[in-house]
Amino acid sequence: MLRVSEVSHAYGRLESLRSVSLQVETGEIVCLLGPSGCGKTTLLRIIAGLEENYRGQVTLDGQDIGGAPAHQRGFGLMFQDFALFPHMSVADNVAYGLRRRGVRASLIRQQVAGLLEKVGLAGMGARDIASLSGGQKQRVALARSLAPRPRLLMLDEPLGSLDAQLRDQLALELRGLIKEQGLSAIYVTHDHREAYAVADRIAVMDVGSIEQVDTPLALYRRPGSAFVARFLGMRNVYAINHSRFIHELSRRAMAGANDGETVLIHPSGIRLGGSPASRTMLSEAVLQSIVFRGDYYDVSANAGGDTMLSFAASQVSADVGATVTVAISLDAVMTLRR
Amino acid sequence: MSARKSALRYAKGLVFLLPLAFLGVFFVYPLLTLFDISLRPDGALDLSAFARLMTSDYYLNTLLFTVYQALVSTVATLALALPCAYVFARYRFPGRSLLLSLATLPFVLPTVVVALAFSAVLGERGLLNDMLRLLFSLDEAPLQLERTLAIIIIAHVFYNFSVALRIMTGYWSSLGFHAEEAARCLGANELAVWRDIRLPVIRPALLSAGALVFIFCFTSFGVVLILGGVRFSTLEVQIYYQAVSIFNLPLAAALSLVQIVSMLVLLLVYTASQRRLHLPHDERSAHSVRPHTRRERAAIAITVGLMSILLFAPLAALVWRSLFLAGHLDVSGYTSLAEKTRASLLFTTPLEAVFNSLRFALIAASAALSLGTVASIMIKRGDAWTRLVDPLFMLPLATSAVTLGFGFIVALDEPPLDLRSSWAIIPISHALVALPFVIRSVLPSLRVIPPSLGEAACMLGAQEFARLRTIDLPLASRGLVVGATFAFTVSMGEFGASLFVAQRESVTIPVVIYRLFGHPGLASYRQALAMSVILMLVCAGGFLIIERLRGAGVGEF
């Protein structure tokens, strides 16, 4: 449906996007995941038509929309700060896009009431924007961008300003609503857990470029580069000749591992303790830190004196400084693009 | 691009050009004409007017006196405002914010009102002299302040006290007082604290306030003309005198040139001093405290008392004087406003001037508001060339009203722009003077609107005009009201330019007050007082609106 082809953009002399390409299919939610300043918001603004000085092509159903001004594209954009109109009531905010399209007043009332009910704000249409909580504002912003039935909905860190507890719940609600309306959506976030929960596919961005596009599961199982792995919170990334331990492990896991490659030990493949099994390497390691996280412990242990391994454990019976046995599944060892 | 689209774009461009065209025709062109008259009075380069200025002791003295009186006024203002600012920044006490806000009132009062108020309290016919005469049974007025430098300077202090107070109080409360508390703990006494901490700390604000007050006093016209008379002739008064009484246009134009250049230099100094005011402020230390010792309470009482006398005695005296004659209620000043005083050199009754003023102020405010709003929108869009436009619109503020008025009558007196005998020239000149005030009120309130709001509206299908109508202008409405009120108040009280351009039937309140005041006889004096009270009330009303809305953080004044 939407296709972004080789889009480049610069702020002055600072290059913010380098030949970025991306596709969104009808009814699909694509997450743009990346650290702040990586250009994801800029890409969103280019698609929205709010950013004009770029090279490359943006097409919708095969048609170039580069020349269309933002207000004629029929896209919806939910802003990070929600950008609610402070001088209008909740209902007037939601009705704004419908009014601009010249929809009949009676129809507008009906649709606004329906949308407010859908986002859980039934009967709050007359409320002042200033009187709303953060979560309520987020819902009004969502209802407002949904109201004109956009061809494509874009959400720029829609949960960024909310506290963590609310985020988990609202992420699910958001996905539900978008799917229910059958919308295509681009969802920008820097939180990989949020992206896992919301996206059909995730595009991970490093500074100015897209590193990898995959489904959440594929991305988790097989991150393509060191940057992606680290950004997804995987810390066991090493140069292959980082240490004798890593070198040995890589040789046993992958026959043709070359010098100069980067290696990831997937965190799901490291366990505390264990007995010899096929395609498993056992190693002694000294516990460096144990952090209690509630459902699990974050453990880091030093193997071979120069290789730090990080992994989760459901139980730890030893103390920091003790030597333990660590089992590493050879299937969890993989090479990465640097 | 379709034909309709490009036509729209042209129309938009034309609208944006309107404020610039206005500025060009009614500001730049008159100033250029002044240059022309001063440099080429008869078509060829002729610097004799300047030669006369440079060689004549009289004009040199005029310049020196202008600087001298501005300097004395500035020092007096700062000397009074400095301790008051400290008290206001340091202590919390009942009525503090009310007094601080009321202190701004003089700033919006027309010069003629201030001049009459001071003559009503300190003048020969003033309240103070009446009281002293009654007290000591004297025949003569003991205080002979009218037409002295002293009364001019006192009026200047009244005018500018609030400006200095606001700048210094704001700066001081944002800096906090930890440094002086530390100094005290290290053994510094009151004198040492002033010398080592407070003065060095407040210095940037002191310089900035001083520069601003100096500018105001340097261009002061109404106060000097009315309270001082021809004897105390500043540049402004001299321009008026040369142009209107002696009709020596080249010399008046040369004086205007000197005035413009001096103002530009002064403004550069002010801008430089103001830049140093933007220090990183430590908001946490900005706490005022309740007074503890008896000495602190005394300091507050003295400050409040002094300020009340300075700010309200003249205005109260003005009202009193307009209502009472020799201790008895006498409202003849008001009731006779519909009558034409014999031989008062007026072509209208004072009441007609009131209607004139209201009409002109409405027109000027509408014009200034529309032009100023368009200009603000243009400046806010922030294209590269608008960075040049922004200071351009502030220039009328930096040009004295007398110079503007003079430029008007010499430039706009022949076709195609023969406005000399049209009443329209008055609201136009007022709109020009008010334009910077409107922009400085509207622009900040447009700038605080987060850009994402406009973009959100755009994503919801609103094109540029719809965005302005539904988002920007409603959100800037307070700024628009403040700007319009400022423009209205400025127009009501405008004196310097009006004195040049207001003709015969189309005179305004300040001009009539000046004429009536200068005319001998009790009847016209009482009319002048009554008119001043009316003007004061109108301006105080405007002030109330402005202060109410500015409390919500609107405007840059």
Contacts between the chains, C-beta under 8 A, distances in Angstrom:
chain1	res1	chain2	res2	distance
A	48	B	455	7.9
A	48	B	459	6.2
A	50	B	455	5.4
A	50	B	458	7.0
A	50	B	459	7.7
A	69	B	458	7.9
A	69	B	463	7.4
A	70	B	455	7.5
A	70	B	458	4.7
A	70	B	459	6.0
A	71	B	458	4.8
A	71	B	459	7.3
A	71	B	460	7.7
A	71	B	461	5.1
A	71	B	462	5.7
A	71	B	463	5.0
A	72	B	461	7.6
A	74	B	461	7.6
A	75	B	459	6.4
A	76	B	459	6.4
A	76	B	460	7.8
A	77	B	455	7.4
A	77	B	456	7.1
A	77	B	459	4.3
A	79	B	452	4.8
A	79	B	455	7.3
A	79	B	456	5.9
A	80	B	452	8.0
A	81	B	450	6.8
A	81	B	452	5.8
A	83	B	450	6.7
A	83	B	452	3.8
A	83	B	453	5.2
A	83	B	455	6.9
A	83	B	456	3.9
A	84	B	456	7.9
A	85	B	453	6.2
A	85	B	456	7.6
A	85	B	457	7.5
A	85	B	470	8.0
A	85	B	471	6.4
A	85	B	475	8.0
A	86	B	475	7.1
A	87	B	474	5.0
A	87	B	475	5.7
A	96	B	457	6.8
A	96	B	460	5.2
A	96	B	462	7.6
A	96	B	470	7.5
A	97	B	460	3.5
A	97	B	461	5.6
A	100	B	457	7.9
A	100	B	460	5.8
A	100	B	461	3.8
A	100	B	462	5.0
A	100	B	466	6.4
A	101	B	461	5.7
A	144	B	456	7.8
A	144	B	460	7.1
A	145	B	459	7.3
A	145	B	460	7.7
A	148	B	460	6.3
A	148	B	461	6.5
